[in-house]
Amino acid sequence: MPGRIRTTGAFAYGAALGLAVDRLVGDPRRGHPVAFFGRTAAAVEQRLHRDDRARGALHTAVCAGTTVAAGALAARAVRNRPAAAVALTAASVWAVVGGTTLGREAQAIGGALAAGDLDVARERLPHLCGRDPQSLDGPAMARAVVESVAENTSDAVVGALFWGAVAGVPGLLGFRAVNTLDAMVGHKSPRYLRFGWASARLDDVAGWPGARLTAVAATLAGGDPRGAVRAWRADAAKHPSPNAGPVEASFAGALGVRLGGTLSYGGRVEHRPVLNGEGRPVEVADIDRAVRLSRRVTAVSLAACVGGRLIVSALSARASKGRNA
């Protein structure tokens, strides 16, 4: 039982501290750990790449597995030192979440749109999402930003917190590794259609619980809770992504806006289903509203993850005591 208390406390304090550091300083401009992982994964890809799923699965296993193993070794090294365990968890949370940078990028684009400077907005949009900026007007860019804020709240923050609550530092680092691999090789291009299949499918599995937690938190974090639930139930399944659907639909309902529709990725036009058809079109001011909702969703999700871990630890301790009685 003392071991469970220590690990639960390390996650609770470490996660809160890591999010606070992210809120204060955001991501470093140079030397980010995720960027280092990306360069390493790209080097491994150069050695392993073949146009088949088996090679892609090996690439995923090597990159993600090594990251999880490194996290497990680090956690084991500090397991009997509470202060060090909190510091390691805080550093890991800060390294894997990107909520502050997400908000800053979104608001920078929103500021350019508000000033009528579409060229600057188009220049910054690729920092946030993979849309073709030249094909978008102001309202379409505002919609793209709100959709990206919603989806990345799950991918860049809540999903990591969930797996940190489940598996500690290895869970935090492993989730971010899988999510980064999906961003690198998981898209349906000729080079990655087969090679990236394993990364894309693993990201779908790893992102599933965090996406649902994000959607639930969006219904509790302000805005229009009934609208969030209604849009989630009615429209989430229409989205081609099993995880982006619940997140974007719940954000659309909470904000009272309409998301989805026609978009362009890499010269390929897609016609996405409309999410929350009862909402109004996205306006530039909705970008700030989406960022504020994202921050509240993060706070609700942190509370849920810490509370869930405390409950599981208490139940496990009770069960252990009952077996030893």
N, C-alpha and C positions, 0 to 999 in steps of 0.2 A: 504493500500500500504506500509506504513512503516514496518508492520509486515512481508510482503513478502520480502522486501529488507533485513531485519535482518536475516531471515531464509536462504535466498539465500546466503548472505555473510557468514553466519556461516558455511554453507556447503562448499563453495568455499575455504575459508581460512582454515577451519578445515581439509578438505580432503587433501589439499596440505601439511599442517603441519603434519598430521598423516602419510602420505606417506614418508615425509622427515625423520620422526623419525624411521619409519620402515627401511628406506634405511640406516640410521646411525647405528642402534642397532639391528635390526632384532627382532626375537622372544626371549623372556626370556627362559632360560633353565628350570626354575622352576616357578610355580605359574601362568602359562598362563591362561587367562580367558577362552579360548576355551577348555583347558584341564579340567577346573573346570566345564564347561557346560557338557562336555562329561561324567565326573564322576556322575554328577547329573542325566543326562539322563539315564545312565546305572542303577542307583538306582531306578529310576521310572520304567524302563523296568522290573526289577526284580519283582516289584509288579503287573505290568499290563500284563506281557507276557502270551498270549494264542496263539494257532495256528489258528488265524483268523484275517481277515482284520479289523473288527470293533475295536478290542483291539489295533491293530497297529495304526489305525486312532486316537484313543483316546490318545495314547502315543505321537503321533506327535502333536496333538492339545495342550496337556498339556505343552510339552517341548517348542515348538516354540511359542505358544501363551503367555506363561509366560514371555519369553524373549522379545517379542514384547511389551508386556504391561510394563515391567520394563523400556525398552527404551523410551516408550511414557511418562511415569511418570518422568523420568530423564529430557527429553527434555522440558516437561511442566514446570519443576522447574526452568529452566534457560532461559525461553523464553524471559524474559524482561531484561536479562543481557548478552549483546553481547559477552563480553570477555569470560564469563563462557560457553556460547553456543559454541563458537569456540573451547574452551578447551575440552568440552564434545565430540564434533564431532571428534576432532583430536584423543582423547583417543579411541574413538570407532573405527575409521578407523585403527589406529595402532593395536587394539586388533583383528580385523577381517581379515585384509589382511596378506598375508604371502609371498610377492614377494621376499624379501631379503633372507629369509630362503630357499625358493624354488631355487633361483639362487645359493646359497652357497652349498646346497646339490648336485645339478646337477654338479657344477664345481668340487666338491670333488670327485665324481665318475669319472668325466672326467679326473681328474689328476691321479687317480689310473689306469685308462685304458691306459692313455698315458705312464705311467711308466711300463706298462705290468703286473701290480699286479691285476690279476683277482679276487683273493680271497678277497682283500680289497674292490674292486668294488662290488662283490656279497654281502659282509657284509653290505655295505651302501645302496644298492639298495632298500631294503624294507622301508627305511626312506622316499623314494620318491614315490614309487608306489607298487602295490600289485602283481607284477609278481613273478614267481618262479625263483629266481636268479640262482639256481644250474643248471637249464636247458638252461641257456643262455651263449653264447660265447661273446667275446668282441664286435663285431659289433652289435649283438642283444641287448646287454646292452646299447650301445650308442643309438640305435633306441628307446629303451624303455625310456631312459632319455629325448630325444627330444620330444617324444610323451607326456610324463608327464609334461614337461615344458609348452608345448602348452596348454594342457587341464587345468592345474592348474593355468595358467595365467588368464583363464576365471573364474574358480571356486574360486580361492583364492584371486583374486584382482578385475578384471573388473566387475564381477557380483555384488560384494558388492558395488562398486562405483556407478553402475547404480541404485541399489535400495536405496542407500543413497541419490542420486539426486532426486529420486521420493518421498521418504518418510522420509528422514532425519535419525536420529539416530535409530528409530524403524526399518527402512528399512535395515540399515547396520546390526544391530544385528539379525534381523529376517532372513535375507538371510544366514548369517553364521550359524545360528542355524539349518536351513533346510538342508544346505549343509553338516553339521556335522552329522546330523541324518541319512542322506542318506549313508554317509561313514560308519556309525556304524551298521545300520540295513537294508539298502536298497539293499544289494546284494542277489543273488538267492541261498542261502544255505537252507538246510531243516528247520533250525530254523526260518529263516526270509522270506521264500518265500511268506507267507501270512501276517505275522506280519509287515514286512517291506514294504509292497506294497504302503501304503499311503505316507510314507517318500520318497520312490523312485519317485512316480508320482509327488508329490509336488516339489521335487528338479528339475525334468524335466521342470515343468512349471516356477519355479522361475529362473532357469538357462537359459531359452530360450532367453530372450533379451540380457543378458550379453554375451552369446556365439556369437550372431550375431554381437554385437558391437566389440567383440574381433576379429572376422573374418574381419570386415571392417577395423579396426585399423591395422591389419596385412598387408592389402593391401596398407596402407598409411605410414607405419613406416619404409620403407626401404626394401632392398632386391629386389626381382623381383615382382613388383605389378601386372603385367600381368599374371605371373605364379600363383600368389596367387588367383586372380580372376578365372583363368581357372580351377585350381584344385578344388576350392570351388564349382564352378558350375558343374563340371564333376563328382566329387567323394564324396562330402559331404553326399549325400543321401544314399550312399552305406554303411556307417558306422552304426552299430547297435544302437549307441546312437544318439538321435536327436540333442544333443548339442555338444558332442565331435567331431562329423563329420565335421561341418563347421570350427571349430577351428583348428583341426589337419590338415585338407585339406589345409586351407589357409596358415598355417605355413609351410607345406610341399612345397607348391608352391612358397612362398616367399623365402625359403631357398634353393630351387632347389633340394630337396632330396625326396626320396621315403619312405613313412611311411606305416604302416599296415603290414599285413601278419600273419604268425603263431605266437601265443603267448600262454603262460600257466598261468592260475590263479588257485591257490589252488589245483594243480594237474589236473585241467581241461584244456584241449587243445582247443583253439579256432583258427579258420582260418578267420582272418579279411580281408576285401577287401583292395587292394593296393590303397593308396592315392597318387596322382601325379605320375602315372606310367611313365611319361616322365623324372622324376628326377633320380638322381644317388643314390646308397646306402648311408646310413648315415655313416659318419666317426667321429672319436673322436673329431676332431676340430669343428664339427658342434654343439657340446654341448655348447661351448662358444658363437657361433653365435646365437643359439636359446635363450640363456639367454639375450644377448644384444637385440634381437628382442623383447623378453618379456618385457624388461624395456621400450623400445620405445613404445610398444603397451600400456603399462600402462600410459605413458605420454599423448599419443593421446587420450586415453579413458577418462582420467581426464579432459582434455580440452573439450572433447565432452560433458561430463556430466555437467560440470560447464556452458558451453555455452548453452546447452539445457535448463538448469534450469533458466538461465537468460532470455532466449527468452520466455519461458512459463510465467515467472513472469511479463515480459513486456507486453505480450499479455493480461494476466489477468487484469493487471492494466488499460490497454487501454479499455478493455471491461467494466470494472467497472466504469470507468470515463464516457463512453458512456451511460451506463444505468442511471447514476446520472445526466446527462446533462439535 
